[in-house]
Every structure is written in structure tokens, then in C-alpha cells.
């Protein structure tokens, strides 16, 4: 079934999809270190911090993610963390990517699991 946002949602790269899924999983307001840890644990990939922040910046420029700076952490000299929120265009693009993956992989589940 075609969704109206599929006509307007941009196509995402693989790592952009992974970052958006992590944001969706962690809940809006996640900060970079938590996103990085989630991605590394789930994908078992070694991801450079710079790669994550470059991707978050690109998603922000595309208006798929917005960021805000939170309050300082409670410990002495605590830093303010930058938090990220998935925005509506990011949700639509992620939904499009997911529906595309499901359509393309339909009937291949058993084969894909063994690859």
C-alpha cells in the first residue's frame, strides 16, 4: 500500500537509516554518546564519533532531525549535552525506507537470515 509521504520523503542512506532507527528506539532527546553506544551494540560495527556527528548534522540540515542543548550534567564542571529529536520529515523518510525494505525482502526472509 502506497503512503502519501512516500511520494515526498527523501531516500536515506544506510547509516542515516541506522541513526534514525536508533533515535526512534532511544526516544526523542537522546544525546550523541547514547546514540553511538546503541548503534555499536546493535550493529556490532565500530563507528567513529565523527561519523555519527557528521550524519546527525546532515540529517539536521535536511530537516529530519532537530537538536537542542540541555542543562549541564550534575557533576562538578558538568557539560551541557546536545540532544537530538527525530522530526516529521525524518519519520516519513524512515517509514518509506522500512516499507521499501519490506517490499523488496518479501519472500526472502529465510535466505536473508542465513547470509
N, C-alpha and C positions, 0 to 999 in steps of 0.2 A: 504494500500500500504506500503510495507516494504521499509525503507530508509537504505542506506548503513551504516550510522553511528549508526543505531540501533544494528548492529552486534558487534560494538566496544565500544559503550557508556556504562559506568558502571551504575548499578542500584543505584538510590538515595533513601535515607531515606526521610520520610515525611518532617522533619524540614529542611533538605538540600534543598528539592524542594521549600519550602516556602522562604528560604533565596535567592535562585537563582531567583525566580519569583520577589521578591522584588528588587533585583539588576537590573533585566530587566526593571521593572516598573520605578525605580528611575533614570535609566540611569547610564552608567558606570562612576565611580568616586564617587559614594555615600560613605558616611562615616558611621561608626557604629551607631551613635545615630539616624541618619535619617532612617537607615535600621530597627533598633529596633522599632522606632515610627511607621513606615509603617506597620510592621508585627503586632504590638499590636493593631493598629487601625482597620486593615482589618480582622484579625482573632479573635479579642476580647479575646485574650489569654494574660495572664501575663507571659512575657518571661524575664527570668533573663539575665542581661547583659553578665554574664559569659558564659551562654549557647550560646548566639549569637556569641561571640568571639571564643569560642571553635569550633563551627561549621564553622565559617569563616576560622579558622586555618586549620581545617580538609579538607575543600574544596580547600584551597591553597596547602596543601600537595598533594592532588590528582590532582593538576594542572588544576582545574576547575575555579579557581579564582586567580587573581594576585592582589597584593596590592602595594601601593606607599605612601610615606609620603608627604603631601602637604606643602604649605607655612604656616607660623604662621598666626593665625587669627589677624585681625587688632587691636583689643583692647589691651591695655597695658598688657604685660606679656602673650600675646596670645600663645596658644599651637599649635603645628603642628598636624594636623589630619591625620589619616591613612585612605586612600581611597581604595575602592575595585572595581575591574573590572572583569566582567564575561569573561572567556576565551573560546576559541572554544570548548574544551572538555566539559566544563560546559554547553555551549549552546546545544551541541549534547545530553548530558545526560538529560537535561531538556526537549528537544524535544521528546526524547524517552519516558520519563515519561508521558508527555502530551498525546502522541499518544496511549500509553498503557491505560491511564485513559479513553480516548475517546472510545477506542475499548471495554473495559470492561463495560462501563456505557451505551453503545448504547442501546436504547430502554427502559432504566430505569429512564430517566430524571424526569418524573412525580413522581415516587416513591421516588427518591433520594431527591427531593426538600422538600418533606413532612417529611422526617426523622429528 
